[in-house]
């Protein structure tokens, strides 16, 4: 079992890797017996250190929502992390690729909570009732540890959260069938990926309900005003300097972002 000091030191390595843009050795190699619970404790220490540095938690993210990804990672449920305010961008932003180590981009939907939501027993209808609006989003995932990665590495690394870009048209949950939101993702004018939001656990709100129930066991509530990413419904696409991405969400509009 990792000690509190070991968890703190592991989180320090992640913060330093992020600061210097130099990937660190896998925590699963440094601590071969690391468990999922211990990986989440490292994540919590990482987030605390980022907050001590001036960042704020503005929401939460879910990853590994597809069954195929869970099988590949060797787990039976999604993972989760925190969204930090110093990594938020708007539609049309130009972002420095140098602020990341190994960035990839994914198509998502962002739920903005209109009221507090907590488990246990939270279901899809509870999420829809508590959500103020849903909007298109692009998540930039980043990996601060060297490959190959296992799920404990990704969990400890704040579920690989790198940054969040939001834009497009906001909709109330009652205004659209959220299972059938489609999107295409283009890089430099070429469509690289497309997907349908039903790929996220059958309904994107199902991921939010899962998270609310999971966090309730740790005394955490999804708070009014927080952003919650429900998980990607496309494959992650590599990002390099000079890339221009365009995500078309149909009736929900589009998001554009470029990397310098």
C-alpha positions in Angstrom: 0.0 0.0 0.0 1.3 3.5 -0.9 1.9 5.8 2.0 0.5 9.3 2.1 4.1 10.6 1.5 4.5 8.3 -1.6 1.2 9.5 -3.0 2.3 13.1 -2.5 5.6 12.5 -4.1 4.0 10.8 -7.1 1.7 13.8 -7.5 4.7 16.1 -7.4 6.3 14.2 -10.2 3.1 14.7 -12.3 3.0 18.4 -11.5 6.7 18.8 -12.4 6.2 16.9 -15.7 3.4 19.3 -16.6 5.5 22.3 -15.7 8.6 21.2 -17.5 6.8 19.5 -20.5 9.0 16.4 -19.8 7.2 13.1 -19.5 7.9 11.1 -16.3 8.2 7.3 -15.9 5.0 5.4 -15.5 3.8 5.2 -11.9 2.8 1.6 -12.6 6.6 1.0 -13.1 7.6 3.0 -10.0 4.9 1.3 -7.9 4.0 -2.1 -9.6 1.4 -3.0 -7.0 -0.5 0.3 -7.3 -4.3 -0.2 -7.0 -7.1 1.9 -8.6 -7.9 3.4 -5.2 -4.3 4.4 -4.7 -4.2 5.9 -8.2 -7.2 8.1 -7.3 -5.4 9.2 -4.1 -2.5 10.3 -6.2 -5.0 12.1 -8.5 -6.4 13.9 -5.5 -3.0 15.0 -4.3 -2.2 16.2 -7.8 -5.3 18.3 -7.9 -4.6 19.7 -4.4 -1.2 20.8 -5.6 -2.6 22.4 -8.7 -5.1 24.3 -6.5 -2.3 25.4 -4.2 -0.7 26.8 -7.4 -3.8 29.0 -8.1 -6.0 26.7 -10.2 -9.7 26.2 -9.5 -11.9 23.2 -10.0 -14.8 24.1 -12.4 -16.1 20.6 -13.1 -15.4 17.0 -13.7 -14.7 14.6 -16.6 -15.4 11.0 -17.4 -13.2 8.8 -19.5 -13.2 5.2 -20.8 -17.0 5.3 -21.3 -17.0 2.8 -24.2 -17.0 -0.9 -23.5 -14.2 -1.4 -26.0 -12.0 1.0 -24.2 -12.8 -0.6 -20.8 -11.8 -4.0 -22.1 -8.6 -2.6 -23.5 -7.8 -1.0 -20.2 -8.7 -4.0 -18.1 -11.5 -2.4 -16.1 -15.2 -2.7 -15.8 -16.2 0.9 -15.4 -15.2 4.4 -16.6 -12.6 6.6 -14.9 -12.9 10.3 -13.8 -10.9 13.4 -13.1 -11.3 17.1 -12.5 -11.6 20.1 -14.9 -9.4 23.0 -13.9 -10.1 26.6 -14.8 -6.6 27.5 -16.2 -7.2 24.9 -19.0 -10.5 26.3 -20.4 -10.7 27.7 -23.9 -13.5 29.1 -26.1 -14.5 28.3 -29.7 -12.0 29.8 -32.1 -9.1 29.9 -29.7 -5.5 29.4 -30.9 -3.7 27.3 -28.3 0.0 26.7 -28.0 0.8 23.1 -28.6 3.9 23.5 -26.5 1.7 23.7 -23.3 1.1 19.9 -23.7 3.3 16.9 -23.7 1.5 14.4 -26.0 -1.9 15.9 -26.8 -4.9 14.3 -28.5 -8.3 15.7 -29.2 -11.8 14.1 -28.6 -15.4 15.1 -29.4 -17.7 15.3 -26.4 -20.8 16.9 -24.9 -20.5 19.2 -21.8 -23.3 19.2 -19.3 -23.6 22.4 -17.2 -25.4 21.8 -13.9 -28.4 23.9 -13.0 -28.6 22.5 -9.6 -26.6 20.2 -7.3 -26.7 16.5 -8.1 -25.6 13.8 -5.8 -25.9 10.0 -5.4 -26.5 7.3 -4.5 -29.4 6.2 -6.7 -28.9 8.9 -9.3 -30.4 8.0 -12.7 -30.6 9.5 -16.2 -33.8 11.4 -15.5 -32.2 12.9 -12.4 -29.3 14.2 -14.5 -31.7 15.7 -17.1 -33.7 17.4 -14.4 -30.5 18.9 -12.8 -28.8 20.0 -16.0 -29.3 23.6 -17.1 -27.9 23.1 -20.6 -25.7 20.9 -22.8 -23.2 22.2 -25.3 -20.6 20.9 -27.7 -17.1 20.4 -26.4 -13.6 19.3 -27.5 -11.4 17.7 -24.8 -7.7 17.8 -25.2 -6.3 14.8 -23.4 -2.6 14.8 -22.4 -0.3 12.2 -21.0 2.3 13.3 -18.5 3.8 9.8 -18.2 5.7 7.8 -20.7 4.1 5.0 -22.7 3.0 2.3 -22.5 0.3 3.3 -20.0 -2.0 1.2 -17.9 -5.3 2.5 -16.4 -3.7 3.3 -13.0 -1.3 5.7 -14.8 -4.1 7.4 -16.5 -6.2 7.7 -13.4 -3.4 9.2 -11.3 -2.7 11.6 -14.1 -6.1 13.3 -13.6 -7.7 10.9 -16.1 -5.4 12.5 -18.8 -7.2 15.9 -18.7 -5.3 18.4 -20.7 -7.8 21.2 -21.6 -11.4 21.9 -22.6 -12.7 23.9 -25.6 -16.5 24.7 -25.6 -18.7 26.4 -28.2 -21.5 25.8 -30.6 -25.2 26.1 -29.6 -26.4 25.3 -26.1 -29.6 23.3 -25.7 -31.8 22.4 -22.8 -32.0 18.7 -22.1 -35.7 18.7 -23.1 -34.9 20.3 -26.5 -33.0 17.4 -28.1 -32.8 13.6 -27.9 -29.3 13.6 -26.4 -28.7 10.0 -27.6 -28.7 11.1 -31.2 -26.2 13.9 -31.3 -23.8 13.3 -34.2 -20.5 15.0 -34.9 -17.6 14.9 -37.3 -14.1 15.9 -36.4 -11.9 17.4 -39.2 -8.2 18.1 -39.0 -6.8 20.5 -41.6 -9.9 20.1 -43.7 -10.0 16.3 -43.7 -12.6 14.4 -41.7 -10.7 12.2 -39.3 -13.5 10.9 -37.1 -17.3 10.8 -36.7 -19.5 9.5 -34.0 -22.9 9.4 -32.2 -23.5 10.3 -28.6 -25.4 7.1 -27.9 -22.0 5.4 -27.9 -21.5 6.9 -24.4 -23.1 4.2 -22.2 -26.3 4.2 -24.3 -27.1 7.8 -23.3 -24.6 10.6 -22.5 -26.5 11.4 -19.3 -25.8 7.8 -18.1 -22.2 8.7 -17.6 -23.1 11.8 -15.5 -25.4 9.6 -13.3 -22.6 7.1 -12.9 -20.2 9.8 -11.8 -22.6 11.4 -9.3 -23.1 8.0 -7.7 -19.4 7.2 -7.7 -18.4 10.6 -6.2 -21.2 10.3 -3.5 -19.1 7.6 -1.9 -16.4 10.1 -1.3 -18.7 12.9 -0.1 -18.5 14.8 -3.4 -21.5 16.5 -5.1 -21.7 17.8 -8.7 -22.4 21.4 -7.9 -24.6 24.0 -9.7 -22.6 25.7 -12.4 -20.0 23.0 -12.8 -19.2 21.6 -16.2 -19.3 17.8 -16.5 -17.9 16.0 -19.6 -19.7 12.8 -20.3 -17.0 11.1 -22.3 -15.8 10.9 -25.9 -17.8 9.5 -28.7 -15.0 9.5 -31.2 -11.5 8.1 -31.3 -8.8 10.5 -30.0 -6.8 12.3 -32.8 -3.2 13.4 -32.4 -2.5 17.1 -32.2 0.7 18.8 -33.5 1.6 22.5 -33.9 0.0 23.9 -37.0 -3.1 21.7 -36.9 -6.6 23.3 -37.3 -9.6 21.3 -36.0 -13.2 21.8 -36.8 -16.0 19.8 -35.0 -19.4 19.9 -36.6 -22.3 18.9 -34.3 -25.1 19.5 -36.8 -28.0 21.3 -35.1 -25.8 22.1 -32.1 -23.4 24.1 -34.3 -19.6 23.8 -34.5 -16.3 24.4 -32.7 -13.0 25.4 -34.3 -9.6 25.4 -32.6 -6.1 25.8 -33.9 -2.7 24.9 -32.4 0.4 27.2 -32.8 
